[in-house]
């Protein structure tokens, strides 16, 4: 799905590393809403960062799946297919006004799917495009979380969205990183909605927490903190993007979990129409009675498997029962909730205040939830007890009349 050279090379619909379902899965009209008749959505882009040099970009794909950018006049500009890889994209930046001004209005009049609204402070972002494969659409190369990316030391952030005939669905996400805060609001058939930004100072506190965690356990949590040339925190990356491997970090916890479930049944509620499955460990494999494992048994996952939630025994097999069980195992492992009281009943048996109690856990997710108001911190952070409120930061409207996005100050 994603290949990498010196930095991210991907198709228009790809994210920085999160599974595609995170960006696309809820994009449907809510109950009782009628689909919008035609594309007509005024977007306001606002700068509250404290800087007078801020740029916005609106990227995505048209309804045919062809990647491009929305310009300041609301026109979607398709990317040409170049003759060579990593061809620079023409400048589609939208300069924003001074911090605290009323913002820039973009009269969007075309549907955009798998989109992002990007913001950069102090410098423009660089995008590239790769040639089409087999006569299809070219591949947009977006800013990536690696030091070889030309945007590495630039302060940038984004939110995700799709706007189609069914609805506007937009969300903030910390699955890949925490950076400049983004806030959103909308009006429309669903009424006024809003998504709060990362609280002031939260980025710095998360960075401090990760450095302190490294000092405590020696794991490379500090390597998740990226700084600019002045030493200011630019972003904090999720451990799935760590430049340093976590090796056998999870092994003591996994050993303890596997021992417990040799003698105790682990029940996983796949929720929805999936139903419940109970498993036990035998011969090093966690086997759930009646569950088709698609030839990929639930053995002990690696750190890469746990943080990424998409490989090894935790590979994303889609919407089947195995996929539902794997997602809930991935969430339980990231939260280290399998050994606490009620941990043998996932995800219903463990309240959120019992997550991240073990010394071995996803400390990035722990700190994000400690300092952020709302937002996913790993790919299956939407997994929760049946009936629990969503923890993501999204808005959705079947007939939106306005959408405002603003970027705030950093650490």
C-alpha positions, -999 to +999 in steps of 0.1 A: +000+000+000+029+024+008+064+023-005+092+046+007+123+060-009+140+088+010+105+098+020+069+088+016+058+077-018+021+069-019-011+072-039-035+100-033-056+081-008-027+070+014-021+083+049+012+086+067+010+051+079-024+046+095-047+020+079-069+033+052-101+025+072-091+053+096-096+079+069-125+064+050-147+042+072-173+067+086-179+087+054-216+081+051-248+101+057-260+099+093-295+085+100-323+108+088-301+130+066-306+135+029-275+135+007-263+168-005-276+176-041-244+192-053-210+203-041-211+237-025-191+242+006-175+274+018-143+266+037-127+291+060-090+287+068-079+306+099-045+314+115-043+316+153-007+304+155+009+337+166+029+337+134+023+360+104+037+334+079+013+305+076+003+285+045-026+261+040-029+233+014-060+213+005-051+180-011-070+149-020-086+131-050-115+138-073-144+113-076-124+093-101-095+089-077-071+113-094-050+132-070-047+170-069-050+202-049-078+227-043-067+263-051-077+294-033-106+300-057-121+265-049-109+248-081-096+213-079-064+210-099-054+175-110-018+166-108-002+158-142+015+124-145+053+131-147+080+112-166+102+107-136+097+099-099+097+126-072+088+154-096+081+186-076+045+197-076+036+232-085+030+256-056-007+253-045-002+270-011-029+293+002-013+321+023-033+329+054-037+363+069-021+375+101-027+356+133-061+363+147-075+376+114-109+365+100-092+340+077-093+330+040-125+318+024-122+290-002-155+284-021-152+246-027-175+236-055-163+201-063-163+169-042-129+158-028-123+124-013-095+111+009-085+147+015-063+166+039-060+202+049-024+209+057-009+239+075+027+250+077+042+278+097+073+298+087+079+279+054+060+263+026+056+225+023+071+205-006+050+179-023+061+156-052+044+133-077+053+100-092+044+086-126+012+066-130+016+028-130-001+010-158-020+040-171-037+048-138-035+079-117-001+093-106+010+090-070+012+120-047+042+121-024+031+138+009+053+150+037+066+121+057+078+114+092+115+107+084+145+129+087+153+126+050+120+143+041+126+179+030+098+191+053+113+175+084+122+207+103+092+226+091+063+231+116+033+214+098+002+196+106-031+184+090-066+172+094-084+146+072-116+148+054-139+135+026-165+156+010-189+137-013-226+134-022-232+116+011-216+140+035-187+160+048-167+138+072-136+154+088-114+144+117-082+153+135-059+124+143-029+117+165-024+082+151+007+094+132+018+124+152+010+153+175+020+187+161+005+221+157-031+221+171-060+220+147-096+230+155-127+226+133-163+237+133-191+233+108-228+242+102-254+224+082-282+200+084-267+183+115-265+217+133-234+234+147-205+210+154-170+216+167-138+197+174-114+212+200-077+216+193-048+202+213-047+223+245-021+250+248+013+236+259+002+200+254+027+193+226+056+203+249+042+183+279+039+152+257+075+156+245+087+161+281+068+130+292+084+109+265+119+121+274+111+113+310+099+078+300+131+071+282+151+081+313+129+057+333+130+026+311+157+032+285+133+026+256+137+051+227+106+072+236+128+103+233+135+096+196+098+103+189+104+140+196+114+160+165+129+195+169+137+224+145+171+240+142+164+262+172+156+231+194+119+238+195+096+208+194+082+205+159+062+173+164+060+141+184+057+110+164+037+078+172+060+049+179+050+032+146+072+060+130+101+057+154+135+061+138+148+036+165+135+001+169+118-009+202+133-044+199+120-068+226+104-040+246+070-058+248+085-093+255+081-093+294+045-082+292+037-107+264+053-135+284+031-126+314-001-124+292+006-157+275+012-174+308-021-161+322-042-172+293-028-207+293-050-213+324-077-186+319-100-180+290-098-147+271-131-135+258-132-109+230-164-093+219-161-085+182-191-062+187-217-054+161-228-087+144-194-104+150-202-119+184-179-132+211-150-156+209-131-172+238-095-183+234-067-199+253-029-202+248-016-236+239+018-243+224+025-205+223-006-198+202-037-180+213-065-199+197-101-187+197-127-215+195-148-212+163-127-184+148-112-187+114-077-173+117-072-171+079-040-191+083-023-165+105-023-177+141-023-154+171+013-158+182+032-132+202+034-101+181+065-079+178+067-042+188+062-032+152+030-054+151+016-038+183+024-002+175+013-004+139-017-027+144-014-040+108+013-067+106+021-102+119-006-118+139-023-083+142-025-078+104-056-060+092-078-087+075-107-063+069-142-065+082-143-102+090-145-117+125-108-123+126-102-087+118-125-076+146-108-099+172-073-087+160-083-051+164-095-056+200-063-075+208-043-047+193-061-022+214-058-042+246-020-047+240-014-010+233-033-001+265-018-030+285-053-039+297-050-077+295-038-083+331-059-058+350-092-069+367-117-075+339-089-079+313-101-114+304-132-097+289-122-074+260-130-047+255-161-045+278-145-055+310-119-027+314-128+010+319-106+037+304-091+046+338-074+012+339-056+017+306-018+022+305-013+011+342+015-014+334+050-002+332+052-017+297+026+000+276+022+025+247+034+055+265+029+078+235-009+069+236-009+073+274+006+108+272-016+119+243-048+109+262-034+126+294-028+159+277-052+160+247-090+166+250-099+141+223-084+121+194-071+087+184-036+078+195-032+045+176-051+029+147-077+010+168-081+036+195-118+036+186-122+002+203-140+006+236-166-010+258-199-015+241-219+018+242-190+039+252-187+074+236-163+078+207-129+092+216-120+105+181-123+142+171-146+143+141-176+161+126-200+148+101-229+164+081-250+152+052-256+187+040-229+210+053-232+248+048-198+258+061-166+243+074-139+262+094-104+249+102-079+268+122-043+262+132-029+273+166+004+277+183+029+249+188+047+238+220 
